[in-house]
Amino acid sequence: MKNKKVFKSTSLLLAIILMMFSFSSCGFKPEPPDEKAFSLVMDYTPVTLEVGDKITYRAILKNAEHEAYTLEHASDIIHIYVVKPENYMDPEAHIALSDAAVSESGIAPHGQIEAFHEFKPTEKGEYILKAYASFSIEGNKTTKNYFYECDEIKITVK
């Protein structure tokens, strides 16, 4: 009889411990990774166009980690733009002018997020193609901000 009581007490205690552990781990989020976890690359060709040509540029945000993440960002996680040099705006200033509404996007382990920008020049000249990504990841204890940008690419329109 005593063994049954000990067994029941031990089982009950074990069940309580397991429940407490499962409740405490429900809100667990992994800490944000370092900057090397992500990269932004630009898929671009050609760099010489004719007036009226239409081309679509693509930027890809890649996750090099074995972990999935939820990225918090403004309306667009990746921004691609083509401007004349005299209209160039620093990406950080562009972020300040962006829509402040917070959105979330998931990125799978070794996954990627793509953005596209269609460009159809209406006048000759030199242009700059630029892409950047800005987002944050909230961990259990900290939130980390990330910013990636591609080197600017010069485009000539004849």
C-alpha positions as CSV (number, residue, x, y, z in Angstrom):
1,M,0.0,0.0,0.0
2,K,2.8,2.4,0.9
3,N,4.5,1.7,-2.5
4,K,1.3,2.7,-4.3
5,K,1.1,6.0,-2.4
6,V,4.8,6.8,-3.2
7,F,4.3,5.9,-6.8
8,K,1.2,8.1,-7.1
9,S,2.9,11.0,-5.3
10,T,6.0,10.6,-7.5
11,S,3.8,10.4,-10.6
12,L,1.8,13.5,-9.6
13,L,5.0,15.4,-8.8
14,L,6.5,14.5,-12.1
15,A,3.3,15.5,-14.0
16,I,3.4,18.9,-12.2
17,I,7.0,19.5,-13.1
18,L,6.4,18.6,-16.7
19,M,3.4,20.9,-16.9
20,M,5.4,23.8,-15.3
21,F,8.2,23.2,-17.8
22,S,5.9,23.1,-20.8
23,F,4.1,26.4,-19.7
24,S,7.4,28.2,-19.1
25,S,8.8,27.2,-22.5
26,C,5.6,28.2,-24.4
27,G,6.9,31.8,-24.6
28,F,10.5,30.9,-25.4
29,K,12.0,32.6,-28.4
30,P,15.6,32.0,-29.5
31,E,17.9,34.9,-29.2
32,P,18.5,36.8,-32.5
33,P,21.5,35.6,-34.5
34,D,24.5,37.7,-35.5
35,E,24.6,39.7,-38.7
36,K,26.3,36.9,-40.6
37,A,23.1,34.9,-40.5
38,F,21.6,36.9,-43.4
39,S,22.8,38.4,-46.6
40,L,21.2,40.5,-49.3
41,V,22.1,39.9,-53.0
42,M,21.0,41.7,-56.1
43,D,20.2,39.9,-59.4
44,Y,20.9,42.5,-62.1
45,T,21.6,42.4,-65.8
46,P,22.0,44.3,-68.0
47,V,23.4,47.7,-66.9
48,T,22.9,49.4,-70.2
49,L,19.4,49.9,-71.5
50,E,17.5,51.8,-74.2
51,V,14.8,54.4,-73.4
52,G,11.5,52.4,-73.3
53,D,13.2,49.0,-72.4
54,K,11.5,47.3,-69.5
55,I,13.5,45.2,-67.0
56,T,12.8,43.7,-63.7
57,Y,15.4,43.7,-61.0
58,R,15.4,41.2,-58.1
59,A,16.9,41.4,-54.6
60,I,17.1,38.3,-52.4
61,L,17.4,38.2,-48.6
62,K,19.0,34.9,-47.6
63,N,18.9,33.1,-44.2
64,A,22.1,31.0,-43.7
65,E,20.9,29.6,-40.4
66,H,19.3,26.3,-39.4
67,E,16.6,28.3,-37.6
68,A,13.4,29.9,-38.8
69,Y,12.8,33.5,-37.7
70,T,10.0,36.0,-37.7
71,L,11.2,39.3,-39.1
72,E,9.5,42.6,-38.0
73,H,9.7,45.3,-40.6
74,A,8.0,48.3,-42.2
75,S,5.6,47.7,-45.1
76,D,8.3,46.2,-47.3
77,I,11.2,44.2,-45.9
78,I,13.3,44.7,-49.0
79,H,13.5,48.1,-50.9
80,I,14.7,48.3,-54.5
81,Y,14.9,51.6,-56.3
82,V,16.4,53.2,-59.4
83,V,17.1,56.9,-59.3
84,K,19.2,59.5,-61.1
85,P,22.3,60.3,-59.0
86,E,21.0,63.8,-58.2
87,N,17.9,62.3,-56.6
88,Y,19.8,59.6,-54.6
89,M,18.7,59.3,-51.0
90,D,20.7,57.5,-48.3
91,P,18.9,54.3,-47.4
92,E,18.8,55.3,-43.7
93,A,16.9,58.5,-44.7
94,H,14.7,56.4,-46.9
95,I,13.8,54.2,-44.0
96,A,12.8,57.2,-41.9
97,L,10.3,58.2,-44.6
98,S,9.0,54.6,-45.0
99,D,5.6,53.5,-43.8
100,A,6.0,53.0,-40.0
101,A,3.4,50.2,-39.8
102,V,5.0,47.1,-38.5
103,S,4.5,43.9,-40.4
104,E,5.9,40.4,-39.9
105,S,7.4,37.9,-42.3
106,G,8.7,34.5,-41.6
107,I,11.9,33.1,-43.1
108,A,12.5,29.4,-43.1
109,P,15.9,27.8,-42.2
110,H,18.1,28.3,-45.3
111,G,15.1,30.2,-46.8
112,Q,14.9,33.4,-48.7
113,I,12.7,36.4,-49.3
114,E,12.6,38.0,-52.8
115,A,11.6,41.5,-53.9
116,F,11.2,42.7,-57.5
117,H,11.3,46.2,-59.0
118,E,10.3,46.9,-62.6
119,F,12.2,49.7,-64.3
120,K,11.2,51.3,-67.6
121,P,13.3,54.4,-68.3
122,T,11.6,57.3,-70.1
123,E,14.7,59.4,-70.6
124,K,18.4,58.9,-71.3
125,G,21.0,59.3,-68.6
126,E,22.8,57.7,-65.7
127,Y,20.9,56.0,-63.0
128,I,21.7,54.2,-59.7
129,L,20.2,50.9,-58.8
130,K,20.1,50.2,-55.0
131,A,18.6,47.6,-52.7
132,Y,18.5,47.4,-48.9
133,A,16.7,45.3,-46.3
134,S,15.8,46.5,-42.8
135,F,14.2,44.4,-40.1
136,S,14.4,43.3,-36.5
137,I,14.1,40.0,-34.7
138,E,12.7,39.8,-31.2
139,G,14.3,37.2,-28.9
140,N,13.3,36.2,-25.4
141,K,15.5,38.9,-23.8
142,T,16.6,41.2,-26.6
143,T,15.5,42.7,-29.9
144,K,18.1,43.1,-32.6
145,N,17.9,45.4,-35.6
146,Y,19.4,44.4,-39.0
147,F,20.3,46.5,-42.0
148,Y,21.8,45.1,-45.2
149,E,22.5,47.0,-48.5
150,C,23.8,46.0,-51.8
151,D,26.5,48.0,-53.5
152,E,25.0,50.6,-55.8
153,I,24.9,49.6,-59.5
154,K,25.3,52.2,-62.2
155,I,22.8,51.9,-65.1
156,T,23.2,53.7,-68.4
157,V,20.1,54.5,-70.5
158,K,20.8,55.4,-74.1
